[in-house]
Amino acid sequence: MIRHIVLFKIVNPKNNILRVMDFLNILPEIEEVYHFKLQKDQDSILLYTEFESKAALKRYMEHEIHSYVKRNTELMIEEKKVFDL
C-alpha cells in the first residue's frame, strides 16, 4: 500500500496558538485526509498527515491551505516533507 504523507513542523506553538488552531481546523476539510496525529516536543509540534490517495494529496497541493503554509512558513508552519512511502 502506498502512503501519501505530509509532515509539518509547527514552531513556537504557544505564541502562535490562534494560527495553529486555524490551520488544524482547515486541514480536515480536505477530502480523504486519512488521519493525522500530533507529536509535541519542547518548542514545536510535528503534525503527521496521511492522505488516502494520490488524488487526495494532489487536492491538498492545490488547496488554499497549501498556499497558506507556503506563505507563512517563516511565521509558524513549515512543510517539512511531502513524500510517498
N, CA, C and O atoms as CSV, one atom per row, in Angstrom:
chain,resi,resn,atom,element,x,y,z
A,1,MET,N,N,0.836,-1.181,0.000
A,1,MET,CA,C,0.000,0.000,0.000
A,1,MET,C,C,0.888,1.254,0.000
A,1,MET,O,O,1.817,1.367,0.800
A,2,ILE,N,N,0.600,2.159,-0.876
A,2,ILE,CA,C,1.337,3.421,-0.938
A,2,ILE,C,C,0.707,4.391,0.059
A,2,ILE,O,O,-0.515,4.527,0.131
A,3,ARG,N,N,1.560,5.054,0.818
A,3,ARG,CA,C,1.092,6.040,1.789
A,3,ARG,C,C,1.551,7.419,1.335
A,3,ARG,O,O,2.723,7.623,1.019
A,4,HIS,N,N,0.632,8.347,1.306
A,4,HIS,CA,C,0.913,9.715,0.857
A,4,HIS,C,C,0.916,10.597,2.100
A,4,HIS,O,O,-0.121,10.806,2.731
A,5,ILE,N,N,2.081,11.104,2.439
A,5,ILE,CA,C,2.268,11.735,3.744
A,5,ILE,C,C,2.829,13.150,3.603
A,5,ILE,O,O,3.685,13.414,2.759
A,6,VAL,N,N,2.335,14.037,4.435
A,6,VAL,CA,C,2.905,15.376,4.568
A,6,VAL,C,C,3.253,15.568,6.039
A,6,VAL,O,O,2.431,15.316,6.920
A,7,LEU,N,N,4.464,16.011,6.291
A,7,LEU,CA,C,4.880,16.341,7.652
A,7,LEU,C,C,4.996,17.855,7.782
A,7,LEU,O,O,5.574,18.523,6.925
A,8,PHE,N,N,4.449,18.374,8.844
A,8,PHE,CA,C,4.549,19.798,9.136
A,8,PHE,C,C,5.245,19.974,10.473
A,8,PHE,O,O,5.040,19.180,11.392
A,9,LYS,N,N,6.043,20.979,10.585
A,9,LYS,CA,C,6.610,21.350,11.878
A,9,LYS,C,C,6.041,22.709,12.250
A,9,LYS,O,O,6.276,23.701,11.560
A,10,ILE,N,N,5.303,22.746,13.330
A,10,ILE,CA,C,4.701,23.984,13.808
A,10,ILE,C,C,5.600,24.521,14.912
A,10,ILE,O,O,5.696,23.937,15.991
A,11,VAL,N,N,6.248,25.625,14.633
A,11,VAL,CA,C,7.237,26.147,15.576
A,11,VAL,C,C,6.588,27.108,16.566
A,11,VAL,O,O,5.630,27.810,16.241
A,12,ASN,N,N,7.128,27.123,17.769
A,12,ASN,CA,C,6.690,28.039,18.815
A,12,ASN,C,C,5.164,28.066,18.959
A,12,ASN,O,O,4.561,29.137,18.893
A,13,PRO,N,N,4.533,26.905,19.152
A,13,PRO,CA,C,3.069,26.844,19.136
A,13,PRO,C,C,2.390,27.684,20.214
A,13,PRO,O,O,1.277,28.164,19.997
A,14,LYS,N,N,3.019,27.873,21.357
A,14,LYS,CA,C,2.387,28.665,22.421
A,14,LYS,C,C,2.164,30.107,21.992
A,14,LYS,O,O,1.137,30.699,22.324
A,15,ASN,N,N,3.102,30.670,21.266
A,15,ASN,CA,C,2.976,32.059,20.826
A,15,ASN,C,C,2.167,32.198,19.543
A,15,ASN,O,O,1.807,33.310,19.158
A,16,ASN,N,N,1.880,31.091,18.884
A,16,ASN,CA,C,1.150,31.127,17.615
A,16,ASN,C,C,-0.135,30.308,17.689
A,16,ASN,O,O,-0.587,29.776,16.675
A,17,ILE,N,N,-0.722,30.203,18.873
A,17,ILE,CA,C,-1.825,29.272,19.078
A,17,ILE,C,C,-3.025,29.552,18.169
A,17,ILE,O,O,-3.651,28.607,17.689
A,18,LEU,N,N,-3.361,30.807,17.921
A,18,LEU,CA,C,-4.517,31.107,17.071
A,18,LEU,C,C,-4.282,30.659,15.638
A,18,LEU,O,O,-5.172,30.080,15.015
A,19,ARG,N,N,-3.106,30.920,15.116
A,19,ARG,CA,C,-2.791,30.474,13.757
A,19,ARG,C,C,-2.767,28.951,13.677
A,19,ARG,O,O,-3.242,28.363,12.706
A,20,VAL,N,N,-2.216,28.328,14.695
A,20,VAL,CA,C,-2.162,26.863,14.714
A,20,VAL,C,C,-3.572,26.291,14.710
A,20,VAL,O,O,-3.847,25.344,13.973
A,21,MET,N,N,-4.464,26.840,15.511
A,21,MET,CA,C,-5.836,26.340,15.570
A,21,MET,C,C,-6.538,26.529,14.228
A,21,MET,O,O,-7.261,25.637,13.786
A,22,ASP,N,N,-6.341,27.664,13.577
A,22,ASP,CA,C,-6.914,27.874,12.244
A,22,ASP,C,C,-6.444,26.797,11.283
A,22,ASP,O,O,-7.237,26.222,10.537
A,23,PHE,N,N,-5.161,26.536,11.310
A,23,PHE,CA,C,-4.577,25.544,10.409
A,23,PHE,C,C,-5.159,24.160,10.680
A,23,PHE,O,O,-5.548,23.458,9.747
A,24,LEU,N,N,-5.220,23.762,11.953
A,24,LEU,CA,C,-5.722,22.431,12.302
A,24,LEU,C,C,-7.206,22.288,12.000
A,24,LEU,O,O,-7.671,21.182,11.724
A,25,ASN,N,N,-7.958,23.378,12.047
A,25,ASN,CA,C,-9.380,23.321,11.710
A,25,ASN,C,C,-9.616,23.196,10.215
A,25,ASN,O,O,-10.588,22.570,9.794
A,26,ILE,N,N,-8.746,23.779,9.411
A,26,ILE,CA,C,-8.920,23.739,7.961
A,26,ILE,C,C,-8.467,22.408,7.375
A,26,ILE,O,O,-9.098,21.892,6.452
A,27,LEU,N,N,-7.395,21.856,7.893
A,27,LEU,CA,C,-6.803,20.666,7.276
A,27,LEU,C,C,-7.785,19.514,7.089
A,27,LEU,O,O,-7.811,18.934,6.003
A,28,PRO,N,N,-8.605,19.144,8.096
A,28,PRO,CA,C,-9.514,18.008,7.892
A,28,PRO,C,C,-10.621,18.264,6.880
A,28,PRO,O,O,-11.285,17.320,6.453
A,29,GLU,N,N,-10.839,19.520,6.484
A,29,GLU,CA,C,-11.858,19.817,5.484
A,29,GLU,C,C,-11.481,19.289,4.106
A,29,GLU,O,O,-12.345,19.114,3.247
A,30,ILE,N,N,-10.213,19.038,3.897
A,30,ILE,CA,C,-9.769,18.490,2.621
A,30,ILE,C,C,-10.218,17.039,2.565
A,30,ILE,O,O,-9.969,16.268,3.492
A,31,GLU,N,N,-10.880,16.669,1.476
A,31,GLU,CA,C,-11.391,15.304,1.368
A,31,GLU,C,C,-10.265,14.286,1.454
A,31,GLU,O,O,-9.142,14.523,1.008
A,32,GLU,N,N,-10.599,13.165,2.033
A,32,GLU,CA,C,-9.717,11.999,2.065
A,32,GLU,C,C,-8.455,12.187,2.897
A,32,GLU,O,O,-7.445,11.529,2.645
A,33,VAL,N,N,-8.499,13.075,3.882
A,33,VAL,CA,C,-7.394,13.078,4.834
A,33,VAL,C,C,-7.605,11.850,5.698
A,33,VAL,O,O,-8.545,11.785,6.490
A,34,TYR,N,N,-6.735,10.894,5.541
A,34,TYR,CA,C,-6.899,9.601,6.189
A,34,TYR,C,C,-6.838,9.746,7.701
A,34,TYR,O,O,-7.750,9.309,8.404
A,35,HIS,N,N,-5.809,10.335,8.192
A,35,HIS,CA,C,-5.714,10.667,9.606
A,35,HIS,C,C,-4.522,11.589,9.804
A,35,HIS,O,O,-3.645,11.704,8.948
A,36,PHE,N,N,-4.519,12.222,10.926
A,36,PHE,CA,C,-3.324,12.972,11.270
A,36,PHE,C,C,-3.115,12.887,12.767
A,36,PHE,O,O,-4.063,12.688,13.527
A,37,LYS,N,N,-1.883,13.036,13.180
A,37,LYS,CA,C,-1.575,12.996,14.604
A,37,LYS,C,C,-0.498,14.015,14.908
A,37,LYS,O,O,0.255,14.446,14.034
A,38,LEU,N,N,-0.452,14.379,16.158
A,38,LEU,CA,C,0.496,15.382,16.616
A,38,LEU,C,C,1.544,14.742,17.508
A,38,LEU,O,O,1.258,13.824,18.278
A,39,GLN,N,N,2.732,15.233,17.390
A,39,GLN,CA,C,3.804,14.834,18.296
A,39,GLN,C,C,4.470,16.121,18.765
A,39,GLN,O,O,4.954,16.910,17.954
A,40,LYS,N,N,4.490,16.324,20.063
A,40,LYS,CA,C,4.974,17.593,20.607
A,40,LYS,C,C,6.348,17.413,21.240
A,40,LYS,O,O,6.607,16.424,21.925
A,41,ASP,N,N,7.211,18.373,21.002
A,41,ASP,CA,C,8.463,18.440,21.750
A,41,ASP,C,C,8.508,19.806,22.440
A,41,ASP,O,O,7.479,20.472,22.557
A,42,GLN,N,N,9.657,20.217,22.883
A,42,GLN,CA,C,9.745,21.434,23.692
A,42,GLN,C,C,9.318,22.703,22.969
A,42,GLN,O,O,8.632,23.543,23.552
A,43,ASP,N,N,9.705,22.852,21.732
A,43,ASP,CA,C,9.438,24.125,21.067
A,43,ASP,C,C,8.693,23.993,19.752
A,43,ASP,O,O,8.608,24.958,18.992
A,44,SER,N,N,8.154,22.821,19.471
A,44,SER,CA,C,7.417,22.665,18.224
A,44,SER,C,C,6.457,21.486,18.320
A,44,SER,O,O,6.513,20.675,19.246
A,45,ILE,N,N,5.580,21.424,17.333
A,45,ILE,CA,C,4.664,20.297,17.191
A,45,ILE,C,C,4.894,19.714,15.807
A,45,ILE,O,O,4.930,20.450,14.821
A,46,LEU,N,N,5.049,18.419,15.728
A,46,LEU,CA,C,5.160,17.741,14.441
A,46,LEU,C,C,3.793,17.176,14.099
A,46,LEU,O,O,3.225,16.398,14.866
A,47,LEU,N,N,3.275,17.561,12.965
A,47,LEU,CA,C,1.967,17.111,12.509
A,47,LEU,C,C,2.178,16.132,11.363
A,47,LEU,O,O,2.716,16.493,10.316
A,48,TYR,N,N,1.754,14.902,11.566
A,48,TYR,CA,C,1.881,13.834,10.571
A,48,TYR,C,C,0.519,13.680,9.921
A,48,TYR,O,O,-0.464,13.401,10.607
A,49,THR,N,N,0.445,13.853,8.634
A,49,THR,CA,C,-0.818,13.800,7.912
A,49,THR,C,C,-0.709,12.783,6.788
A,49,THR,O,O,0.212,12.838,5.973
A,50,GLU,N,N,-1.652,11.858,6.754
A,50,GLU,CA,C,-1.640,10.832,5.711
A,50,GLU,C,C,-2.899,10.970,4.866
A,50,GLU,O,O,-4.004,11.095,5.394
A,51,PHE,N,N,-2.723,10.944,3.562
A,51,PHE,CA,C,-3.836,11.058,2.627
A,51,PHE,C,C,-4.147,9.685,2.041
A,51,PHE,O,O,-3.246,8.869,1.848
A,52,GLU,N,N,-5.433,9.428,1.757
A,52,GLU,CA,C,-5.863,8.115,1.277
A,52,GLU,C,C,-5.354,7.790,-0.114
A,52,GLU,O,O,-5.154,6.623,-0.450
A,53,SER,N,N,-5.148,8.802,-0.911
A,53,SER,CA,C,-4.814,8.543,-2.311
A,53,SER,C,C,-3.925,9.655,-2.848
A,53,SER,O,O,-3.787,10.721,-2.248
A,54,LYS,N,N,-3.335,9.372,-3.984
A,54,LYS,CA,C,-2.533,10.386,-4.669
A,54,LYS,C,C,-3.421,11.571,-5.057
A,54,LYS,O,O,-2.987,12.723,-5.020
A,55,ALA,N,N,-4.660,11.273,-5.426
A,55,ALA,CA,C,-5.593,12.338,-5.794
A,55,ALA,C,C,-5.881,13.254,-4.603
A,55,ALA,O,O,-5.988,14.471,-4.761
A,56,ALA,N,N,-6.005,12.667,-3.416
A,56,ALA,CA,C,-6.246,13.479,-2.218
A,56,ALA,C,C,-5.040,14.356,-1.913
A,56,ALA,O,O,-5.187,15.523,-1.551
A,57,LEU,N,N,-3.851,13.791,-2.060
A,57,LEU,CA,C,-2.637,14.578,-1.860
A,57,LEU,C,C,-2.577,15.715,-2.878
A,57,LEU,O,O,-2.178,16.831,-2.546
A,58,LYS,N,N,-2.972,15.429,-4.108
A,58,LYS,CA,C,-2.985,16.463,-5.150
A,58,LYS,C,C,-3.972,17.574,-4.775
A,58,LYS,O,O,-3.687,18.757,-4.965
A,59,ARG,N,N,-5.144,17.177,-4.237
A,59,ARG,CA,C,-6.113,18.195,-3.810
A,59,ARG,C,C,-5.520,19.078,-2.718
A,59,ARG,O,O,-5.736,20.290,-2.705
A,60,TYR,N,N,-4.771,18.463,-1.801
A,60,TYR,CA,C,-4.105,19.271,-0.773
A,60,TYR,C,C,-3.135,20.253,-1.424
A,60,TYR,O,O,-3.109,21.432,-1.072
A,61,MET,N,N,-2.340,19.764,-2.376
A,61,MET,CA,C,-1.329,20.606,-3.005
A,61,MET,C,C,-1.973,21.781,-3.744
A,61,MET,O,O,-1.356,22.833,-3.904
A,62,GLU,N,N,-3.223,21.593,-4.195
A,62,GLU,CA,C,-3.926,22.650,-4.921
A,62,GLU,C,C,-4.817,23.492,-4.011
A,62,GLU,O,O,-5.352,24.514,-4.440
A,63,HIS,N,N,-4.976,23.071,-2.770
A,63,HIS,CA,C,-5.881,23.755,-1.837
A,63,HIS,C,C,-5.239,25.040,-1.314
A,63,HIS,O,O,-4.015,25.164,-1.268
A,64,GLU,N,N,-6.070,25.972,-0.928
A,64,GLU,CA,C,-5.551,27.246,-0.419
A,64,GLU,C,C,-4.718,27.074,0.846
A,64,GLU,O,O,-3.854,27.905,1.121
A,65,ILE,N,N,-4.955,26.017,1.624
A,65,ILE,CA,C,-4.159,25.823,2.834
A,65,ILE,C,C,-2.692,25.576,2.488
A,65,ILE,O,O,-1.797,25.968,3.237
A,66,HIS,N,N,-2.454,24.925,1.352
A,66,HIS,CA,C,-1.070,24.694,0.920
A,66,HIS,C,C,-0.396,26.037,0.643
A,66,HIS,O,O,0.745,26.260,1.049
A,67,SER,N,N,-1.100,26.921,-0.045
A,67,SER,CA,C,-0.563,28.260,-0.301
A,67,SER,C,C,-0.357,29.014,1.002
A,67,SER,O,O,0.629,29.731,1.167
A,68,TYR,N,N,-1.296,28.845,1.929
A,68,TYR,CA,C,-1.181,29.495,3.238
A,68,TYR,C,C,0.079,29.033,3.953
A,68,TYR,O,O,0.823,29.838,4.514
A,69,VAL,N,N,0.306,27.732,3.923
A,69,VAL,CA,C,1.510,27.184,4.557
A,69,VAL,C,C,2.751,27.761,3.897
A,69,VAL,O,O,3.681,28.186,4.583
A,70,LYS,N,N,2.772,27.778,2.582
A,70,LYS,CA,C,3.940,28.286,1.866
A,70,LYS,C,C,4.186,29.763,2.174
A,70,LYS,O,O,5.333,30.190,2.301
A,71,ARG,N,N,3.112,30.538,2.293
A,71,ARG,CA,C,3.266,31.971,2.581
A,71,ARG,C,C,3.715,32.231,4.008
A,71,ARG,O,O,4.385,33.230,4.272
A,72,ASN,N,N,3.358,31.348,4.931
A,72,ASN,CA,C,3.554,31.618,6.351
A,72,ASN,C,C,4.620,30.751,7.004
A,72,ASN,O,O,4.642,30.620,8.228
A,73,THR,N,N,5.489,30.166,6.220
A,73,THR,CA,C,6.493,29.283,6.819
A,73,THR,C,C,7.368,30.022,7.820
A,73,THR,O,O,7.765,29.455,8.838
A,74,GLU,N,N,7.664,31.258,7.541
A,74,GLU,CA,C,8.516,31.990,8.470
A,74,GLU,C,C,7.762,32.344,9.752
A,74,GLU,O,O,8.385,32.642,10.771
A,75,LEU,N,N,6.449,32.315,9.712
A,75,LEU,CA,C,5.662,32.679,10.882
A,75,LEU,C,C,5.500,31.524,11.861
A,75,LEU,O,O,5.712,31.691,13.062
A,76,MET,N,N,5.123,30.347,11.348
A,76,MET,CA,C,4.860,29.290,12.313
A,76,MET,C,C,4.818,27.888,11.750
A,76,MET,O,O,5.106,26.941,12.481
A,77,ILE,N,N,4.476,27.710,10.498
A,77,ILE,CA,C,4.290,26.356,9.985
A,77,ILE,C,C,5.305,26.104,8.885
A,77,ILE,O,O,5.434,26.893,7.948
A,78,GLU,N,N,5.998,25.033,9.003
A,78,GLU,CA,C,6.969,24.659,7.982
A,78,GLU,C,C,6.561,23.309,7.421
A,78,GLU,O,O,6.438,22.331,8.158
A,79,GLU,N,N,6.354,23.261,6.124
A,79,GLU,CA,C,6.020,21.997,5.481
A,79,GLU,C,C,7.322,21.233,5.334
A,79,GLU,O,O,8.165,21.582,4.507
A,80,LYS,N,N,7.485,20.201,6.129
A,80,LYS,CA,C,8.767,19.513,6.220
A,80,LYS,C,C,9.013,18.606,5.021
A,80,LYS,O,O,10.067,18.667,4.388
A,81,LYS,N,N,8.039,17.774,4.719
A,81,LYS,CA,C,8.247,16.810,3.645
A,81,LYS,C,C,6.910,16.470,3.013
A,81,LYS,O,O,5.877,16.439,3.682
A,82,VAL,N,N,6.945,16.219,1.728
A,82,VAL,CA,C,5.813,15.627,1.030
A,82,VAL,C,C,6.391,14.414,0.330
A,82,VAL,O,O,7.252,14.546,-0.541
A,83,PHE,N,N,5.924,13.240,0.704
A,83,PHE,CA,C,6.526,12.049,0.111
A,83,PHE,C,C,5.576,10.866,0.148
A,83,PHE,O,O,4.605,10.850,0.905
A,84,ASP,N,N,5.870,9.894,-0.670
A,84,ASP,CA,C,5.117,8.644,-0.730
A,84,ASP,C,C,5.970,7.541,-0.148
A,84,ASP,O,O,7.172,7.474,-0.403
A,85,LEU,N,N,5.352,6.680,0.633
A,85,LEU,CA,C,6.035,5.502,1.162
A,85,LEU,C,C,5.416,4.260,0.560
A,85,LEU,O,O,5.841,3.146,0.868
